């Protein structure tokens, strides 16, 4: 079997949305998905300006197997940008074949090549398989940090 990784293009928005929905279903958050092909195209492949995020797709023997969705963050302590992995998803039928690890390695190498100071992501506390996978990769969890988020109506209160 042949594994191929490549950056997504605007022709891939429907595939990206399929992966987003697959991840959301796994995380029991499908009702929160507001992404559409139009929104993805506008934010990932804008006609002008910088994209809001980037996406790497994984294919096994030309079959879509997974994706990694990331964007640039910044560390004031390091005074350097970082890579924030928003989503990593491998289709269930392709799991256990090294695709998730290949995506993480690809992103870590990309972060190094771009001179970034760190690579970070979040994991749901109930997702033991993902936690074990990330720790085996060498990631260190930061239990003293809690994610804070304004979204929906709470964010709209500040218009």
N, C-alpha and C positions, 0 to 999 in steps of 0.2 A: 504494500500500500504506500502511496505517495502523499505526503503532507505538503501543502503549499499555503503560504501566508502572503497576503497582499493588502495594501491599503484599499479601502472602499472608494468607489467612484459614485457619481450621481446615478448611474445606472443600477446601483445596488440598494437603493432606498427601500424597496419592497422586501428584500432579503433582510436588511437591517431591522426593519419593523417586525418581521417574523421572529427574529432572534430576541428582540425586546419583549415581544409578547410571550415567547417561550420562557424567558427569564422571569417575567412578571407572574406567569402562571405557577412556576416552580416556587416562587417566593410568596405565593398566595396574595398577590397585589395586582392582579389583572384589572380590577376595577379602577385602578389609579392611572392606567396608561392613557395619556392624552395625545401621544405622538401620532402623527399622520405622515404620509409620504411628503406632503407639501411642507409641513413644519420641519421635517428632517432635511429636505432639500434646501430650504431657506437657511437653516442654521449650520449644516455641515458643508454645503456647497454653495455659498452665497455668490451672487454675481459680482459683488464688490466687498472689500474688507476681508478680515480674517474669519476662518470658520470658528465656531464656538467649541468644537471638539473634533476628534479624529477617530477613525474606526479601522481596525485591522480585521480582516476576514480570514478564516481558516477553512481550507478545502481538503478533503481526503479523497483522492482519486476523482477530482472535480465535483464531488458532492459537498454542498455547504455543510460544514460541521460545527462552526462556532464563530464567536467574535469577541473582540476586546474593544471597549469604547473608552476613550480617555481624553483628557485635556490638560493644559498647562496650569499648574498652580504656582505659588510663590512662597518661599520661606524667608521671612525677615531675619531670622536668626542666622541663616546661612548666606543671606543676600544672594540667593540663586533661585532660579525657577525649579520646579519639580514636575513630576508626572503624576497626575491623579487618575487612577483607574476607576472609572465610574461603574462599568459593568464588564464582567467576564462570564461568558456562557458557552457551554458545549452541549450540543444536542444529546439527549439521553443515549441514543443508540451509538454515539461516538465516544462516550466516556470511557476512561480507563485505558486509552490508547496513547496518552502523552500529549494530547492536543492542548489542554489547558496549560500544561507546563511549557509547551512550545510557545504559546502566546505570551506567557509571563516572561520567559527568557527573551523573547523578541522585544518586549517593551522595556525590560531592564537594559538591554543593549542599546535600544533607542535612547533611553534616558541618559546613559553614559555618553553616547555619541553626541548628544545635544548639550552636554555639559551640565545636566541637571544635578541637583544635590540630593534628591530623594525621590522615591516612588512610594505612593501611599494608596490605600483603598480602605473601604469599610466592609465588614462582613456581619451578617445577622447573627445574633448570639445563639440562636437555635440551630444554625446550619453547621453541625459538627463535621460533616464530610469536607466542607469548604475550609473550616478552621484547621482541620488536620492537614489538608492539602497545602494551605498557605504556610503553616508552621514548618512542614517538611521542606518547603521551598526556601526557608530561612527567614521568613517574615516574623516580626515580633509584634504581638498585640500590645496595645497601649490602654489597659483597662482604666487608667486614671483619667482618660479623655472621654468625654461624652459628646455626641453630635447634637448640635442645636440647629433647628431649622425653622424658618418662616416660609410658609407656602399658603396658597389659596387666600382665604379671607384674612388670615392673620397678616400676610404680606400686603394685601390690598388696603389694609387700614392705613398704610403709610403713603398713599398716592398724593 
